[in-house]
């Protein structure tokens, strides 16, 4: 994998995503995933067709999820978004709808990773699954209090993420790269919800957004780079 170009592209995308304009973020955020797509295609002929399909699905779903999350991040917050006790049947706001779409797309990516890891011999074990589900319980509590209508989407996504991370930790090959990738993906997503609902200081929020994006791009590189071998 071309590490230097990917590291540079990820660094630029993380900085512009936190401190730049919507246009700058829209131009830079797709680049790291595009580089991963090139990496997947570089050795397409050396892998089984099923592995190629799953890798392609993971990258495509992730790229589409990135786009949904980008539009959600730059969608202005309305007074309705700040209300915590809307009826569950109440229609989602534009901002929440884009977040839900992003979560659904990333669930597709996580399921693709799960299938790839399973094909590599990974199996879920309680000692890996339990602490990851416990960590996600904190973010579920945050969402349950602030945006309960999103639990129907974010809950299942959290389960797929925890499963992927646990499988990455138990894979017989690719350690510790896959384990670190799975943990970073989990940490990045946990930071998104805590940043949004538990932080009000704009300086800290932007600093955490740099971490969210940097850890996410690193996780993708570790997962795709290892599973593409």
N, C-alpha and C positions, 0 to 999 in steps of 0.2 A: 504494500500500500504506500502511496506517495504521502508520507507523513507531513513533510514541511508545507506543501500547498494546502493540505487539509487543515493543519493547525492554524495557518494564517487566515484561511477563509473562515474558520470557526471563531477565531479571535475577533475578526472584523464584524462578523454577524452578531456576536455576543455584545460587543460595544454599541453597535448601531441599534440593536434591538432594545437596549436599555436607555441610551442617551440620544439616539438619532430620531429623525423624522419617520413618518410612516413610509414614505417613498424609499428612504435609505434602507429601512428594515426590509421592505418588500424586495429590494434588489439584492441584498446580501444574504438573507436567511436561506433562500433555496440553494445557494452555492455548495455548502458542505454535503447536502444530500445528493446533489447532482454528481459530486466527486465520488461519493459512495456508489452511485449507480454505475459510473464508469468502471469502478473497481470490480463490481459484480460482473459486468459484461466482459471484463478483460480475460477472465478464465472461464467463460461460460461453457466451453466445450469439455472442461475437465470434470464437471459435476453432473450428477444425475438430473434428469429433467424435473423431477419433483423438487429437488433442492433449489434448482434455478427458479422455479415458479414461486416457491416460498420466499426466497431471498428477494425476488422482484416485488412480491406483494408487500413484504415488510418495508422496503424502501419507498414504494409508491404510496402506501397508506400513511407512512410517516411524513412524506412530503406534503400530501394532501392535508394531514392533520396540522402540520406546521402552518399551512396557509390559513386554515380555519382559526387557529390560535392567534395568528398575527392579526387577522381582522377583528377578533374578539378583543385583543389587547388595546387596539386603537379605536374601538367603538366607545363613544362617550358614555359615561355612567349616568343613568337617569335616576330620578327620585324613586321610581319603582324598583330599580336594582338594589337600592339601599334598604328596602323594606324586608323584614325577616319573617313576617307572619302572613304572607299571602296564602290563600287557599291552594291546596295541592292541585286542584283542577284549573287554576288560573293559568292562562297562556304564558309561555316563557317570553321574556323580553328578547330583543334582538341580540344583546350581549350574551345572555344566558343560552340562547339557541346556538350561537356560534361556539360557545364553550362545550355544549353538549355534542355538537357535530364533531368538534376536534377530539373529544373523548371517544366517540364511537369509531372514528377513523384510526385512532391510536390503538383501540382494542383490536382492530383487524391486524395491525402491525404486531402487537403482542402475541396474538394467536398464531401468527406466522412464525414468530421466533420460537414459541412453545413447540410447534410441530417440528421445526428444524432441530431443536435441542433434544426432543424425544427421539428423533431419528439418529441422533448422535449418541444415544444411550442414556440420556439424563432421565431421572425419575424423581417425582416429588417426594421429599422426606419431611417428616414432622419437624425435625430440628431446624430445617431451613424455612418451611412455610410459616410456622407459628410466629417467630419474631417479626416477620414481614407483615403478616396480617395484624399483629399488635401495633406496629408502627402506623399502618393505614387506618387503624381505629381512631387515632388522633385526628387525622384529616377528615374522616367521616363525621366525627363529632363537630368539627368546625363547619363543615358543609351542612350538617343537619341543623345547626343553630342558625346559620346565616342564609343558606339557600336550600332549604329542605326539598324543594321541587326538583333539584338536580341529582338527588341521591339515586333516583331510578336509573340514571345513566352513569354517573360517576362511581356508584357502588360496583356494578359489574365490571367496569373498566379497572377499578382497583384490584378486583379479584384476578383479572387476567395479568395485570402487572406483577402482583405478588407471586403468581404461579410462574411467570417467566423468570423472575429474579431467583426464585427457589430452584427452578430447573437449571438455570445458568450456574448455580452454586454446586449442583450435583453432577454436572456433565463429566464423564470420565476423561475427556480430552479438552484441551483449550484452557486449562486452569493455569494461573489465576485470572487470566484475561477475561473470561466470560463472567466469573464471579464479580469482578470489579465492575464490569459493564452493567450487569444486572443491578448491583447495589447503587451505582450512580444514577441509573434510570429512575429507580425508586426514590432516591434522595431528591432528584430534580423535581419530580412531580409533587412530592410532599412540600417542597419549598414554594411551589406555585400557589397553593391554596393558603398556606400560612402567610405568605407575603401579601396576598390580596386582602385577607380578612383580619390579620392581626398586626399589621404594620401601617402606620399613618405617616411616618416621617418620609418625605419624598427622597431624601438622600439615601437612606437605608433601603428603601424600596428599589431604587435603581441599582444599588450595589448587589442586592439579592438577585435581581433580574439578570445581572451579568453571570452570577453563579448558576442560576437556573439554566441559562442557555449554554454556558461553557460545559457544565456537567452533562447536559443532554447530548451535545454534539460529541463529547468524549465517549459517552456510553454507546452511542450509535456506531462510532468508529471501532470500538472494541468488539461489539457484537457482530457487526457485519464483517469486519476485517477477519475475525477468527472463523466465523461460520462460512465465509466464502472460500476458505482454504481447501 
